[in-house]
């Protein structure tokens, strides 16, 4: 088992490979595969962790990450370059997460709380989750938030994105995002106070 | 656990783990799936310059409109009378009884059809009212 910190130490493709260059290479049929491989290596961890924090389970996150990149492969040709590539990738990943969670509810006729309970159970029982008591409690507190509020919290708190960037990804105003994040922090701290 | 614990008091830490070498294998797995899915379909206009691609959509619209215009240009409109004669009487009556508001002047038409046998039910008017309207219409057309 490998932690995020250990993964970060792996030799990765430098971020200096510009998106513009990747897109130009992708447009050329001869260098398309190479460019796409580079694109995956550049963004796979950001996308995977974004998804993993939403769906908790590694296998689900793995499936969804692959789906995201398959969609990118199929649609990169139509990508409008007036938007940032990572914004577009985050948006696809976000939509995949929300669709996955809502289909999970529909499939098993589960209300929001039951999905949260199921994910909380995974935090307690999964072998690939480790942390001290307060870290685990923080994750359980996050699961009590509505999906979109949890997304906003994760992007702001863990991914350290700017509100403007989150706004471009979610299509929500900066003011609404600030309010959502503030409310999320308040709810989390309330939960952390409980024994 | 502290009762007044704040979020900032908790160190930011990722508690989730992935299998060994997961991120080394992932690109290969995805590339295998993209190969199975076939090459990303490159549209025929992808190689055009961007301004040309942007101009393509309005050009196509103009082209389609032009073709439609030319196709319809040589078609002579059918005579209205011929078109009307193709409609069955029953359909006309059905339409009029459903949508049309009959006025007194409409009864003038009865002049031309009064020799035909048409029931009062068909005309949807009482015999007395029809007779009165006819009389009124004939009075109006008298030359003094």
Interface residues (C-beta under 8 A of the other chain):
Chain A: X1 X2 X3 X4 X5 X7 X10 X27 X29 X32 X33 X36 X37 X40 X41 X44 X45 X48 X49 X52 X53 X56 X58 X62 X65 X66 X69 X70 X73 X74 X76 X77 X128 X129 X130 X131 X133 X134 X135 X136 X137 X138 X139 X157 X158 X185 X188 X189 X192 X193 X195
Chain B: X1 X3 X4 X5 X6 X7 X10 X12 X13 X14 X15 X16 X17 X18 X19 X20 X21 X22 X23 X24 X26 X27 X29 X30 X31 X33 X34 X37 X39 X40 X41 X42 X43 X46
